Every structure is written in C-alpha cells, then in structure tokens.
Amino acid sequence: MAKNEHQEAAVHHENAARSHRTAAENHGKGNHDEGRKHSTSAHEHSDKAHEASKTAHQKSQQER
C-alpha cells in the first residue's frame, strides 16, 4: 500500500520545513554558521522528500 510511502514523504517534508524555518531564524539573528547547518539539513530532507514522493506516486499508480 502506498500510504506508508506517502507518510514517509510527509515526514521528510515536515522535517525540511522545520529546518528551513530554523535556518531562517538563525540567519535573521546573524548566526550564519548555524543557519548554514540547518539549510544543509533542509536540503537533505527536501531531497529525501522528493525521492519518497516519487516512490509513493509510482506505487499509487501501480495500485490502480
């Protein structure tokens, strides 16, 4: 069932959003080293979310 894959994608999207917000907060406070760390984390979660979304979509198509 593709539901698990969709859930995994959602978790990665949420983690990416959280990291993006934290990066923005740190950059706004002038803490650029910490901001870059969270930006990198956000990018990694975004990549994982993209891959999980593609997998979920493919499995959803197969279940039709």
Distance bins in CASP14 RR format, pairs under 12 A and 6 or more apart:
PFRMAT RR
TARGET T0000
AUTHOR 0000-0000-0000
RMODE 2
METHOD distances of the structure
MODEL  1
1 7 0 0 0 0 0 1 0 0 0 0 0
1 56 0 0 0 0 0 1 0 0 0 0 0
1 59 1 0 0 1 0 0 0 0 0 0 0
1 60 0 0 0 0 1 0 0 0 0 0 0
1 62 0 0 0 0 0 1 0 0 0 0 0
1 63 1 0 0 1 0 0 0 0 0 0 0
2 8 0 0 0 0 0 1 0 0 0 0 0
2 9 0 0 0 0 1 0 0 0 0 0 0
2 52 0 0 0 0 0 1 0 0 0 0 0
2 53 0 0 0 0 0 1 0 0 0 0 0
2 54 0 0 0 0 0 1 0 0 0 0 0
2 55 0 0 0 0 1 0 0 0 0 0 0
2 56 1 0 1 0 0 0 0 0 0 0 0
2 57 0 0 0 0 1 0 0 0 0 0 0
2 58 0 0 0 0 1 0 0 0 0 0 0
2 59 1 1 0 0 0 0 0 0 0 0 0
2 60 1 0 1 0 0 0 0 0 0 0 0
2 61 0 0 0 0 1 0 0 0 0 0 0
2 62 0 0 0 0 1 0 0 0 0 0 0
2 63 1 0 0 1 0 0 0 0 0 0 0
2 64 0 0 0 0 0 1 0 0 0 0 0
3 9 0 0 0 0 0 1 0 0 0 0 0
3 10 0 0 0 0 0 1 0 0 0 0 0
3 56 0 0 0 0 1 0 0 0 0 0 0
3 59 0 0 0 0 1 0 0 0 0 0 0
3 60 0 0 0 0 1 0 0 0 0 0 0
3 63 0 0 0 0 1 0 0 0 0 0 0
4 10 0 0 0 0 0 1 0 0 0 0 0
4 11 0 0 0 0 0 1 0 0 0 0 0
4 52 0 0 0 0 1 0 0 0 0 0 0
4 55 0 0 0 0 1 0 0 0 0 0 0
4 56 0 0 0 0 1 0 0 0 0 0 0
4 59 0 0 0 0 1 0 0 0 0 0 0
4 60 0 0 0 0 0 1 0 0 0 0 0
5 11 0 0 0 0 0 1 0 0 0 0 0
5 12 0 0 0 0 0 1 0 0 0 0 0
5 49 0 0 0 0 0 1 0 0 0 0 0
5 51 0 0 0 0 0 1 0 0 0 0 0
5 52 1 0 0 1 0 0 0 0 0 0 0
5 53 0 0 0 0 1 0 0 0 0 0 0
5 54 0 0 0 0 1 0 0 0 0 0 0
5 55 1 0 1 0 0 0 0 0 0 0 0
5 56 1 1 0 0 0 0 0 0 0 0 0
5 57 0 0 0 0 1 0 0 0 0 0 0
5 58 0 0 0 0 1 0 0 0 0 0 0
5 59 1 0 1 0 0 0 0 0 0 0 0
5 60 0 0 0 0 1 0 0 0 0 0 0
5 61 0 0 0 0 0 1 0 0 0 0 0
5 62 0 0 0 0 0 1 0 0 0 0 0
5 63 0 0 0 0 0 1 0 0 0 0 0
6 12 0 0 0 0 0 1 0 0 0 0 0
6 13 0 0 0 0 0 1 0 0 0 0 0
6 49 0 0 0 0 0 1 0 0 0 0 0
6 52 0 0 0 0 1 0 0 0 0 0 0
6 53 0 0 0 0 1 0 0 0 0 0 0
6 54 0 0 0 0 0 1 0 0 0 0 0
6 55 0 0 0 0 1 0 0 0 0 0 0
6 56 1 0 1 0 0 0 0 0 0 0 0
6 57 0 0 0 0 1 0 0 0 0 0 0
6 58 0 0 0 0 0 1 0 0 0 0 0
6 59 0 0 0 0 1 0 0 0 0 0 0
6 60 1 0 0 1 0 0 0 0 0 0 0
6 63 0 0 0 0 0 1 0 0 0 0 0
7 13 0 0 0 0 0 1 0 0 0 0 0
7 14 0 0 0 0 0 1 0 0 0 0 0
7 49 0 0 0 0 0 1 0 0 0 0 0
7 52 0 0 0 0 1 0 0 0 0 0 0
7 53 0 0 0 0 0 1 0 0 0 0 0
7 55 0 0 0 0 0 1 0 0 0 0 0
7 56 0 0 0 0 1 0 0 0 0 0 0
8 14 0 0 0 0 0 1 0 0 0 0 0
8 15 0 0 0 0 0 1 0 0 0 0 0
8 45 0 0 0 0 0 1 0 0 0 0 0
8 48 0 0 0 0 1 0 0 0 0 0 0
8 49 0 0 0 0 1 0 0 0 0 0 0
8 50 0 0 0 0 0 1 0 0 0 0 0
8 51 0 0 0 0 1 0 0 0 0 0 0
8 52 1 0 1 0 0 0 0 0 0 0 0
8 53 0 0 0 0 1 0 0 0 0 0 0
8 54 0 0 0 0 0 1 0 0 0 0 0
8 55 0 0 0 0 1 0 0 0 0 0 0
8 56 1 0 0 1 0 0 0 0 0 0 0
8 59 0 0 0 0 0 1 0 0 0 0 0
9 15 0 0 0 0 0 1 0 0 0 0 0
9 16 0 0 0 0 0 1 0 0 0 0 0
9 45 0 0 0 0 0 1 0 0 0 0 0
9 46 0 0 0 0 0 1 0 0 0 0 0
9 47 0 0 0 0 0 1 0 0 0 0 0
9 48 0 0 0 0 1 0 0 0 0 0 0
9 49 1 0 1 0 0 0 0 0 0 0 0
9 50 0 0 0 0 1 0 0 0 0 0 0
9 51 0 0 0 0 1 0 0 0 0 0 0
9 52 1 1 0 0 0 0 0 0 0 0 0
9 53 1 0 1 0 0 0 0 0 0 0 0
9 54 0 0 0 0 1 0 0 0 0 0 0
9 55 1 0 0 1 0 0 0 0 0 0 0
9 56 1 0 1 0 0 0 0 0 0 0 0
9 57 0 0 0 0 1 0 0 0 0 0 0
9 58 0 0 0 0 0 1 0 0 0 0 0
9 59 0 0 0 0 0 1 0 0 0 0 0
9 60 0 0 0 0 0 1 0 0 0 0 0
10 16 0 0 0 0 0 1 0 0 0 0 0
10 17 0 0 0 0 0 1 0 0 0 0 0
10 45 0 0 0 0 0 1 0 0 0 0 0
10 48 0 0 0 0 0 1 0 0 0 0 0
10 49 0 0 0 0 1 0 0 0 0 0 0
10 52 0 0 0 0 1 0 0 0 0 0 0
10 53 0 0 0 0 1 0 0 0 0 0 0
10 56 0 0 0 0 1 0 0 0 0 0 0
11 17 0 0 0 0 0 1 0 0 0 0 0
11 18 0 0 0 0 0 1 0 0 0 0 0
11 45 0 0 0 0 1 0 0 0 0 0 0
11 48 0 0 0 0 1 0 0 0 0 0 0
11 49 0 0 0 0 1 0 0 0 0 0 0
11 52 0 0 0 0 1 0 0 0 0 0 0
11 53 0 0 0 0 0 1 0 0 0 0 0
11 56 0 0 0 0 0 1 0 0 0 0 0
12 18 0 0 0 0 0 1 0 0 0 0 0
12 19 0 0 0 0 0 1 0 0 0 0 0
12 41 0 0 0 0 0 1 0 0 0 0 0
12 42 0 0 0 0 0 1 0 0 0 0 0
12 43 0 0 0 0 0 1 0 0 0 0 0
12 44 0 0 0 0 1 0 0 0 0 0 0
12 45 1 0 1 0 0 0 0 0 0 0 0
12 46 1 0 0 1 0 0 0 0 0 0 0
12 47 0 0 0 0 1 0 0 0 0 0 0
12 48 1 0 1 0 0 0 0 0 0 0 0
12 49 1 1 0 0 0 0 0 0 0 0 0
12 50 0 0 0 0 1 0 0 0 0 0 0
12 51 0 0 0 0 1 0 0 0 0 0 0
12 52 1 0 1 0 0 0 0 0 0 0 0
12 53 0 0 0 0 1 0 0 0 0 0 0
12 54 0 0 0 0 0 1 0 0 0 0 0
12 55 0 0 0 0 0 1 0 0 0 0 0
12 56 0 0 0 0 0 1 0 0 0 0 0
13 19 0 0 0 0 0 1 0 0 0 0 0
13 20 0 0 0 0 0 1 0 0 0 0 0
13 42 0 0 0 0 0 1 0 0 0 0 0
13 45 1 0 0 1 0 0 0 0 0 0 0
13 46 1 0 0 1 0 0 0 0 0 0 0
13 47 0 0 0 0 0 1 0 0 0 0 0
13 48 0 0 0 0 1 0 0 0 0 0 0
13 49 1 0 1 0 0 0 0 0 0 0 0
13 50 0 0 0 0 1 0 0 0 0 0 0
13 51 0 0 0 0 0 1 0 0 0 0 0
13 52 0 0 0 0 1 0 0 0 0 0 0
13 53 0 0 0 0 1 0 0 0 0 0 0
13 56 0 0 0 0 0 1 0 0 0 0 0
14 20 0 0 0 0 0 1 0 0 0 0 0
14 21 0 0 0 0 0 1 0 0 0 0 0
14 42 0 0 0 0 0 1 0 0 0 0 0
14 45 0 0 0 0 1 0 0 0 0 0 0
14 46 0 0 0 0 0 1 0 0 0 0 0
14 48 0 0 0 0 0 1 0 0 0 0 0
14 49 0 0 0 0 1 0 0 0 0 0 0
14 52 0 0 0 0 0 1 0 0 0 0 0
15 21 0 0 0 0 0 1 0 0 0 0 0
15 22 0 0 0 0 0 1 0 0 0 0 0
15 38 0 0 0 0 0 1 0 0 0 0 0
15 41 1 0 0 1 0 0 0 0 0 0 0
15 42 0 0 0 0 1 0 0 0 0 0 0
15 43 0 0 0 0 0 1 0 0 0 0 0
15 44 0 0 0 0 1 0 0 0 0 0 0
15 45 1 0 1 0 0 0 0 0 0 0 0
15 46 0 0 0 0 1 0 0 0 0 0 0
15 47 0 0 0 0 0 1 0 0 0 0 0
15 48 0 0 0 0 1 0 0 0 0 0 0
15 49 1 0 0 1 0 0 0 0 0 0 0
15 52 0 0 0 0 0 1 0 0 0 0 0
16 22 0 0 0 0 0 1 0 0 0 0 0
16 23 0 0 0 0 0 1 0 0 0 0 0
16 38 0 0 0 0 0 1 0 0 0 0 0
16 39 0 0 0 0 0 1 0 0 0 0 0
16 40 0 0 0 0 0 1 0 0 0 0 0
16 41 0 0 0 0 1 0 0 0 0 0 0
16 42 1 0 1 0 0 0 0 0 0 0 0
16 43 1 0 0 1 0 0 0 0 0 0 0
16 44 0 0 0 0 1 0 0 0 0 0 0
16 45 1 1 0 0 0 0 0 0 0 0 0
16 46 1 0 1 0 0 0 0 0 0 0 0
16 47 0 0 0 0 1 0 0 0 0 0 0
16 48 0 0 0 0 1 0 0 0 0 0 0
16 49 1 0 1 0 0 0 0 0 0 0 0
16 50 0 0 0 0 1 0 0 0 0 0 0
16 52 0 0 0 0 0 1 0 0 0 0 0
16 53 0 0 0 0 0 1 0 0 0 0 0
17 23 0 0 0 0 0 1 0 0 0 0 0
17 24 0 0 0 0 0 1 0 0 0 0 0
17 38 0 0 0 0 0 1 0 0 0 0 0
17 41 0 0 0 0 0 1 0 0 0 0 0
17 42 1 0 0 1 0 0 0 0 0 0 0
17 45 0 0 0 0 1 0 0 0 0 0 0
17 46 0 0 0 0 1 0 0 0 0 0 0
17 49 0 0 0 0 1 0 0 0 0 0 0
18 24 0 0 0 0 0 1 0 0 0 0 0
18 25 0 0 0 0 0 1 0 0 0 0 0
18 38 0 0 0 0 1 0 0 0 0 0 0
18 41 0 0 0 0 1 0 0 0 0 0 0
18 42 0 0 0 0 1 0 0 0 0 0 0
18 45 0 0 0 0 1 0 0 0 0 0 0
18 46 0 0 0 0 0 1 0 0 0 0 0
18 49 0 0 0 0 0 1 0 0 0 0 0
19 25 0 0 0 0 0 1 0 0 0 0 0
19 26 0 0 0 0 0 1 0 0 0 0 0
19 34 0 0 0 0 0 1 0 0 0 0 0
19 35 0 0 0 0 1 0 0 0 0 0 0
19 36 0 0 0 0 0 1 0 0 0 0 0
19 37 0 0 0 0 1 0 0 0 0 0 0
19 38 1 0 1 0 0 0 0 0 0 0 0
19 39 1 0 0 1 0 0 0 0 0 0 0
19 40 0 0 0 0 1 0 0 0 0 0 0
19 41 1 0 1 0 0 0 0 0 0 0 0
19 42 1 1 0 0 0 0 0 0 0 0 0
19 43 0 0 0 0 1 0 0 0 0 0 0
19 44 0 0 0 0 1 0 0 0 0 0 0
19 45 1 0 1 0 0 0 0 0 0 0 0
19 46 0 0 0 0 1 0 0 0 0 0 0
19 47 0 0 0 0 0 1 0 0 0 0 0
19 48 0 0 0 0 0 1 0 0 0 0 0
19 49 0 0 0 0 0 1 0 0 0 0 0
20 26 0 0 0 0 0 1 0 0 0 0 0
20 27 0 0 0 0 0 1 0 0 0 0 0
20 35 0 0 0 0 0 1 0 0 0 0 0
20 38 1 0 0 1 0 0 0 0 0 0 0
20 39 1 0 0 1 0 0 0 0 0 0 0
20 40 0 0 0 0 0 1 0 0 0 0 0
20 41 0 0 0 0 1 0 0 0 0 0 0
20 42 1 0 1 0 0 0 0 0 0 0 0
20 43 0 0 0 0 1 0 0 0 0 0 0
20 44 0 0 0 0 0 1 0 0 0 0 0
20 45 0 0 0 0 1 0 0 0 0 0 0
20 46 0 0 0 0 1 0 0 0 0 0 0
20 49 0 0 0 0 0 1 0 0 0 0 0
21 27 0 0 0 0 0 1 0 0 0 0 0
21 28 0 0 0 0 0 1 0 0 0 0 0
21 35 0 0 0 0 0 1 0 0 0 0 0
21 38 0 0 0 0 1 0 0 0 0 0 0
21 39 0 0 0 0 0 1 0 0 0 0 0
21 41 0 0 0 0 0 1 0 0 0 0 0
21 42 0 0 0 0 1 0 0 0 0 0 0
22 28 0 0 0 0 0 1 0 0 0 0 0
22 29 0 0 0 0 0 1 0 0 0 0 0
22 31 0 0 0 0 0 1 0 0 0 0 0
22 34 0 0 0 0 1 0 0 0 0 0 0
22 35 1 0 0 1 0 0 0 0 0 0 0
22 36 0 0 0 0 0 1 0 0 0 0 0
22 37 0 0 0 0 1 0 0 0 0 0 0
22 38 1 0 1 0 0 0 0 0 0 0 0
22 39 0 0 0 0 1 0 0 0 0 0 0
22 40 0 0 0 0 0 1 0 0 0 0 0
22 41 0 0 0 0 1 0 0 0 0 0 0
22 42 0 0 0 0 1 0 0 0 0 0 0
22 45 0 0 0 0 0 1 0 0 0 0 0
23 29 0 0 0 0 0 1 0 0 0 0 0
23 30 0 0 0 0 0 1 0 0 0 0 0
23 31 0 0 0 0 1 0 0 0 0 0 0
23 32 0 0 0 0 1 0 0 0 0 0 0
23 33 0 0 0 0 0 1 0 0 0 0 0
23 34 0 0 0 0 1 0 0 0 0 0 0
23 35 1 0 1 0 0 0 0 0 0 0 0
23 36 1 0 0 1 0 0 0 0 0 0 0
23 37 1 0 0 1 0 0 0 0 0 0 0
23 38 1 1 0 0 0 0 0 0 0 0 0
23 39 1 0 1 0 0 0 0 0 0 0 0
23 40 0 0 0 0 1 0 0 0 0 0 0
23 41 1 0 0 1 0 0 0 0 0 0 0
23 42 1 0 1 0 0 0 0 0 0 0 0
23 43 0 0 0 0 1 0 0 0 0 0 0
23 45 0 0 0 0 0 1 0 0 0 0 0
23 46 0 0 0 0 0 1 0 0 0 0 0
24 30 0 0 0 0 0 1 0 0 0 0 0
24 31 0 0 0 0 0 1 0 0 0 0 0
24 32 0 0 0 0 0 1 0 0 0 0 0
24 34 0 0 0 0 0 1 0 0 0 0 0
24 35 0 0 0 0 1 0 0 0 0 0 0
24 36 0 0 0 0 0 1 0 0 0 0 0
24 38 0 0 0 0 1 0 0 0 0 0 0
24 39 0 0 0 0 1 0 0 0 0 0 0
24 42 0 0 0 0 1 0 0 0 0 0 0
25 31 0 0 0 0 1 0 0 0 0 0 0
25 32 0 0 0 0 0 1 0 0 0 0 0
25 34 0 0 0 0 1 0 0 0 0 0 0
25 35 0 0 0 0 1 0 0 0 0 0 0
25 38 0 0 0 0 1 0 0 0 0 0 0
25 39 0 0 0 0 0 1 0 0 0 0 0
26 32 1 0 0 1 0 0 0 0 0 0 0
26 33 0 0 0 0 1 0 0 0 0 0 0
26 34 1 0 1 0 0 0 0 0 0 0 0
26 35 1 1 0 0 0 0 0 0 0 0 0
26 36 0 0 0 0 1 0 0 0 0 0 0
26 37 0 0 0 0 1 0 0 0 0 0 0
26 38 1 0 0 1 0 0 0 0 0 0 0
26 39 0 0 0 0 1 0 0 0 0 0 0
26 41 0 0 0 0 0 1 0 0 0 0 0
26 42 0 0 0 0 0 1 0 0 0 0 0
27 33 0 0 0 0 0 1 0 0 0 0 0
27 34 0 0 0 0 1 0 0 0 0 0 0
27 35 1 0 1 0 0 0 0 0 0 0 0
27 36 0 0 0 0 1 0 0 0 0 0 0
27 37 0 0 0 0 0 1 0 0 0 0 0
27 38 0 0 0 0 1 0 0 0 0 0 0
27 39 0 0 0 0 1 0 0 0 0 0 0
27 42 0 0 0 0 0 1 0 0 0 0 0
28 34 0 0 0 0 0 1 0 0 0 0 0
28 35 0 0 0 0 1 0 0 0 0 0 0
28 38 0 0 0 0 0 1 0 0 0 0 0
29 35 0 0 0 0 1 0 0 0 0 0 0
29 38 0 0 0 0 0 1 0 0 0 0 0
30 36 0 0 0 0 0 1 0 0 0 0 0
31 37 0 0 0 0 1 0 0 0 0 0 0
31 38 0 0 0 0 1 0 0 0 0 0 0
31 39 0 0 0 0 0 1 0 0 0 0 0
32 38 0 0 0 0 0 1 0 0 0 0 0
32 39 0 0 0 0 1 0 0 0 0 0 0
33 39 0 0 0 0 0 1 0 0 0 0 0
33 40 0 0 0 0 0 1 0 0 0 0 0
34 40 0 0 0 0 0 1 0 0 0 0 0
34 41 0 0 0 0 0 1 0 0 0 0 0
35 41 0 0 0 0 1 0 0 0 0 0 0
35 42 0 0 0 0 1 0 0 0 0 0 0
35 43 0 0 0 0 0 1 0 0 0 0 0
36 42 0 0 0 0 0 1 0 0 0 0 0
36 43 0 0 0 0 0 1 0 0 0 0 0
37 43 0 0 0 0 0 1 0 0 0 0 0
37 44 0 0 0 0 0 1 0 0 0 0 0
38 44 0 0 0 0 0 1 0 0 0 0 0
38 45 0 0 0 0 0 1 0 0 0 0 0
39 45 0 0 0 0 0 1 0 0 0 0 0
39 46 0 0 0 0 0 1 0 0 0 0 0
40 46 0 0 0 0 0 1 0 0 0 0 0
40 47 0 0 0 0 0 1 0 0 0 0 0
41 47 0 0 0 0 0 1 0 0 0 0 0
41 48 0 0 0 0 0 1 0 0 0 0 0
42 48 0 0 0 0 0 1 0 0 0 0 0
42 49 0 0 0 0 0 1 0 0 0 0 0
43 49 0 0 0 0 0 1 0 0 0 0 0
43 50 0 0 0 0 0 1 0 0 0 0 0
44 50 0 0 0 0 0 1 0 0 0 0 0
44 51 0 0 0 0 0 1 0 0 0 0 0
45 51 0 0 0 0 0 1 0 0 0 0 0
45 52 0 0 0 0 0 1 0 0 0 0 0
46 52 0 0 0 0 0 1 0 0 0 0 0
46 53 0 0 0 0 0 1 0 0 0 0 0
47 53 0 0 0 0 0 1 0 0 0 0 0
47 54 0 0 0 0 0 1 0 0 0 0 0
48 54 0 0 0 0 0 1 0 0 0 0 0
48 55 0 0 0 0 0 1 0 0 0 0 0
49 55 0 0 0 0 0 1 0 0 0 0 0
49 56 0 0 0 0 0 1 0 0 0 0 0
50 56 0 0 0 0 0 1 0 0 0 0 0
50 57 0 0 0 0 0 1 0 0 0 0 0
51 57 0 0 0 0 0 1 0 0 0 0 0
51 58 0 0 0 0 0 1 0 0 0 0 0
52 58 0 0 0 0 0 1 0 0 0 0 0
52 59 0 0 0 0 0 1 0 0 0 0 0
53 59 0 0 0 0 0 1 0 0 0 0 0
53 60 0 0 0 0 0 1 0 0 0 0 0
54 60 0 0 0 0 0 1 0 0 0 0 0
54 61 0 0 0 0 0 1 0 0 0 0 0
55 61 0 0 0 0 0 1 0 0 0 0 0
55 62 0 0 0 0 0 1 0 0 0 0 0
56 62 0 0 0 0 0 1 0 0 0 0 0
56 63 0 0 0 0 0 1 0 0 0 0 0
57 63 0 0 0 0 0 1 0 0 0 0 0
57 64 0 0 0 0 0 1 0 0 0 0 0
58 64 0 0 0 0 0 1 0 0 0 0 0
END
